[in-house]
Amino acid sequence: MKHHLLLLLIGAACLTVAAGQDAGNPVRLVPKGHLGVGLQAGFIFLQDFEHYELIRTYWDGSLATDVKDAKFEDDEQFLVTLALGLHDRVNVNAGLGMTGRGRWLSEEAGVNDWEGTVGRRFLWYVGGKALLWQHAAGPELIAMMKYLRYTSRDVGDWVYAPDGSSAEALGWETDDTITYWQASASGILAWPVGRFAPYVGLGYCHSHFDLDGLWVYAPYPEITVAYDGRTTREKNLAVLSGVEVDLGNRWSFTVQGMFVSETSLSAGVSYRIKIW
């Protein structure tokens, strides 16, 4: 059993939380007076954002505005998760962790497309979960809310997509950061069968990011361009599907996929502790 738990812990750490509308770790509620402590990891394959206006302010005070498409690709997040049972039907949740490295794509009809690498940054979330309905045969309807945030996440290693030239090779020194937050609400229907509890759900997820930056042309440092952009998630509907496995001895394992709002995969393990 210990060998199996070790393999699951390693697997969860190597899988890359869906930043968005994951159903939590653990998915089902912990009982009143218990604390669930877990590790969760996720990999976001794709998250699209709305068209946005990128405002450029030049060294001479003049302005220009471009309309851009934006997306995250191959983004990672790793968290320690907490779930506290205030009541058998009510939990509060929190998480602390780090982002991994991903890609930020800023596109403009194929003529001014740039790709940047987003770096590691501290992130956190708070939320809550409620058991709305439970049938004697096992099915459970669970509602949850969540707010997640990180600030000043660096974006660098910019590449001009049409020809693969780096900003550095073109003479630019860059200093860009992203601040990101999201608020989400969802409901899932779980159907425990033995040790397994498969579930499906729907959610609404709103995300917002701010991009701020300054590019300096190294050969002539007086030439600078400041950047400012704001946008939100393109698709708000989230479809969730996953399974939670009771491993025994208060351990559980969860794996989940998320679609439409973003395409992502998450996995985690959790251990339940009785505290009162």
C-alpha positions, 0 to 999 in steps of 0.5 A: 500500500505504501508503495502504491501511495508513493507512486501516486504522489510521484505521479501527481507531482509529475502531472502538470491544477487546472488553473480554472474550474477544477473541482478541488482536492479532494472533490467530495466534502471532508466530514465536519471536524476534519482537515484535508491536506493535499498536493495538486498539479495541473497542466493547461494546454490552452486558454483563450482570451478575448481580443484586446487593445494593447496600448503603446506609449513611445519615448516621445509621448505619442500613442498607438493601439493594436488589437490583439488575440491572446492565449496561454499555452502549456501553463503549469501550476503546483499547489498544496491544498486545504479543505476544512469541514465546518459542517458535514455539508459545508467546507472551506478551501484554500491553496498555496503554490507556484506557477510553472513555466508556460507560453503567452501568445500575443497575435495580430493577424499573423503580421505582428505575432509575439510569443513570450515565456511566462515564469514561476510565481507564487499563487493562491486561492480561497473558496468554499464547497457545499453538499446540496443534495445526496441520495440514499443510493449514493449520488451527490450534487456539490456546488463550489466557488473559488477565487484564484490570483497571482501578481507580477508574473514575469514574461520574457524570452520574447520571439517574433513568430513570423521569422523566429527572431528574439527580441534580444537579437533585435536589440530590445531589452524587455521587462513585462509582467502579468497580473491574473485573477479568476472567479469561478462557480460550478456544480458537479454530480458525483456517483460513488461506486465502491472506492470510485466516485466518477463525476461530471459538472458544469461551471462558469469561470471569469478570468482577467489579466493585466499586461504591463511592460517596458521595452528599451532599445539597447543601442539607443536607450532613449528609445523606449516603448511602454505597453499596457493591455487588459483582457478577459477569458474568451469562453466562460462555460466550463465542462468538467469530468473526472474521478476520485478514488478512495485509497483507504487509510484516509487517502484519496486520489483525484484526476480531472479534465476540463474543456471548453473554457480551457483545455486542461488536466489536473491530478492530486492526492489528499490525506484527511486528518481529524482535528476535532 
